[in-house]
């Protein structure tokens, strides 16, 4: 087949809700990373894991007694403790 498939990229509108720690996002919800706080080493580690500003994440598990499990970059999965997820500031579609 000689023709190339062209898929248009759609720009999604950024959620406008207030920033909050990732720990406050409910299971099943998606959020957009806005800011990563913390000391240089911890902050860099979170960025290296794909939690960069603008990245979309989905909460797969959020129970207070266990690590939070999130989906990053589509099929990537991360398990992070509460201290780490509290440093990741996100926005969701809820709020205004």
C-alpha positions, 0 to 999 in steps of 0.5 A: 500500500503506497498511501500513508495514513494520516492521523490528525492530532487533537489538542485536548483542553487542559483541566481547569480545576485547582491543583491538588496532590495526586493522593486526592484523586479517586480511583478510576479518575485521570489527572494531568501532572502540573508540578512536581515538588520535593528535593532535587533527587526525589523530584528528579526520580519522579520526573524520570518515572514519567511524572512530568508536567503535562503528563496524563495519569490514571489512578488504578488503586488509591487505598489509604493503607497501601501504595497508590498504583497509577497508569502513566504513558498508556501501559506503564504502571507505577506503585508509589507510596503516599509521600511520593504521590503527595509531591505530585500536584495535578488537576482533574476535570472536576472543579472550576 
